[in-house]
Amino acid sequence: MFTRAFCFCMAALVSFQTAQTPAAHVHAELLADVFAIQPGKPFWLGVRLSIDPGWHVYWKNPGDAGLPTRVNFTLPDGFTARLLQFPTPRRFVQPGNIVAFGYEDSVMLLAQITPPPNLPADFQGRFQAAVSWLVCSDVCILGKATPSLALPSSPSPASADRELFDDWISQLPVNWAGNPEVAAVHSTATPGDTNPSSRTCAVQITWTHPAPEPVDFLPEALTDYNLLNTAVKSSQNTTLIGFTLEPLAGKTPGPESLQAVVGYLDKNGKRRGIDISVALPAHDANNH
């Protein structure tokens, strides 16, 4: 799972086409959570993708196949953008038992923008996002768009689309220690029984309430390992996640950590996620 070879295997399952228009099955727009910019005060930009029913786009780790959705911002001079943030994705099982991570219906990819401390009173800044995606159903279609918007400056700007931004920000994964629904997370990674260079991994999540169902394990991409045999099981207030990591051909893994998101629905049916990290000790060449 999660090797490049799987991306090429998808060609046997779907046909790739080039989008005839930027909006083929996906409409992209650039939004801000303010009507005007206050000098030096951070604000949010969001790229909202509206996706046709029956189609989906991909997370930053697409899974066994697919391509990540990408966003590159062009900002006025003196503005800076923090790392692009992805809401908690969903897990899809596609034909051929291909596992993918992504979004249906709509998603907003978010970045916090910091203006310079001084802006002229007549400032009118243009912001642009170069967005690319792969949208899939029976076939997969490459798409791209460059939505933009203009924002003036103001000493006391009013917020915009507050409810929309609050909804998507609440779907961003958070550290488990800051989540009142999670009491503890414990993880282990031990050498495999038959292959000491592999890792047998286990994550235990203790919830402060009965464990939600379902729980999705959504790992980020690894450089040296292939992730196999994922199993998720919940009972009472505990969720157990197990998986195996096998070194990729030609790789001798050093110390690394697996970053992952655990996705679930809260008691109100809202999508939520927690960030977890599993420390992976370096391969011991003496045990090979």
C-alpha positions, -999 to 999 in steps of 0.1 A, spaced: 0 0 0 11 36 -8 39 27 -33 42 44 -66 35 11 -83 -2 13 -72 -6 46 -91 3 29 -123 -20 0 -115 -50 24 -115 -45 28 -153 -60 -7 -156 -91 4 -136 -98 39 -149 -90 59 -179 -73 93 -174 -86 123 -194 -76 159 -195 -103 183 -184 -118 202 -213 -126 231 -190 -112 240 -156 -146 233 -140 -151 197 -153 -169 181 -123 -152 205 -99 -157 242 -94 -130 261 -75 -133 294 -58 -111 315 -36 -127 330 -4 -115 350 25 -129 352 61 -127 390 60 -141 417 37 -110 438 42 -75 433 56 -62 448 88 -25 455 87 -5 429 105 -35 408 115 -37 372 101 -67 361 82 -78 329 64 -79 322 27 -98 292 16 -100 273 -17 -134 258 -19 -139 229 -43 -175 220 -51 -176 184 -65 -203 168 -86 -223 140 -70 -206 106 -75 -171 121 -79 -142 127 -55 -109 144 -52 -79 134 -32 -61 143 1 -24 152 3 -18 115 6 -41 100 -21 -37 64 -8 -31 35 -31 -38 55 -62 -47 90 -74 -30 124 -71 -29 149 -43 -48 181 -46 -24 210 -47 -27 247 -41 0 274 -47 -9 310 -36 3 342 -53 1 370 -27 8 407 -28 43 419 -17 49 415 20 22 389 26 31 354 39 11 322 39 14 294 64 13 257 54 -18 247 35 -42 228 58 -64 199 47 -97 190 65 -100 154 77 -106 133 46 -127 102 41 -115 67 32 -127 52 -1 -125 16 -12 -124 15 -49 -127 -14 -74 -99 -39 -70 -98 -31 -32 -79 1 -39 -79 23 -8 -79 61 -13 -83 91 9 -102 122 -2 -133 143 -4 -168 141 -19 -194 169 -24 -171 198 -12 -140 207 6 -122 238 16 -84 239 18 -72 266 41 -41 287 47 -36 315 73 -22 347 57 -3 373 75 -3 409 60 27 433 66 23 456 95 18 487 73 -6 490 43 -15 522 25 -50 534 30 -59 529 -6 -44 493 -7 -62 469 -30 -45 435 -30 -51 407 -55 -48 371 -42 -47 341 -65 -46 303 -60 -32 279 -86 -52 248 -79 -48 213 -95 -67 181 -88 -76 147 -100 -113 140 -99 -125 104 -102 -157 84 -107 -158 57 -134 -129 77 -150 -104 101 -136 -100 136 -150 -72 161 -144 -83 195 -136 -69 229 -127 -81 265 -120 -67 298 -109 -94 315 -88 -86 350 -74 -101 378 -53 -93 414 -44 -93 427 -9 -88 463 4 -73 473 37 -92 487 67 -83 496 103 -113 476 116 -125 450 90 -156 429 94 -155 391 91 -169 374 60 -184 339 56 -178 333 93 -201 303 96 -186 287 65 -150 291 77 -158 280 112 -173 248 99 -142 239 78 -117 250 104 -135 227 129 -128 198 105 -90 204 105 -72 176 124 -60 187 159 -35 172 183 -52 145 204 -40 162 236 -61 192 228 -92 172 220 -117 168 249 -130 137 233 -97 118 236 -83 107 270 -50 91 258 -32 78 227 -5 51 230 15 37 201 42 11 197 64 -1 168 83 -33 171 105 -54 147 86 -80 127 88 -117 138 99 -129 104 116 -98 90 134 -77 116 136 -47 93 97 -45 91 77 -29 119 46 -42 135 27 -11 148 -2 -6 171 -21 25 182 -46 26 211 -69 55 214 -89 59 247 -119 81 242 -138 100 270 -170 85 257 -180 53 238 -158 49 208 -172 65 176 -181 43 146 -166 42 121 -130 53 128 -108 59 98 -70 55 99 -55 80 74 -17 79 73 5 104 56 30 92 30 62 75 41 96 77 23 110 43 32 81 20 41 51 3 25 21 2 48 1 -31 48 -26 -49 67 -44 -20 84 -70 -31 109 -92 -9 130 -114 -22 158 -134 -4 185 -149 -16 217 -165 3 246 -143 35 249 -112 21 231 -101 20 194 -72 -3 184 -54 3 151 -28 -22 138 -7 -22 107 26 -35 93 54 -15 77 76 -32 52 108 -15 39 106 -5 2 130 -23 -21 165 -9 -18 157 11 13 174 7 47 151 28 69 165 52 94 147 67 124 114 81 112 79 89 125 46 80 109 22 109 109 -14 101 106 -49 114 110 -77 95 128 -110 105 113 -144 101 129 -179 117 133 -187 135 166 -220 131 184 -235 157 161 -224 138 130 -197 164 121 -164 152 106 -135 155 130 -99 143 131 -70 139 155 -33 140 146 -11 111 159 25 102 155 41 68 157 79 67 163 97 42 140 132 32 153 160 29 129 166 -5 112 193 -25 131 216 -39 104 229 -65 129 194 -81 129 190 -82 92 
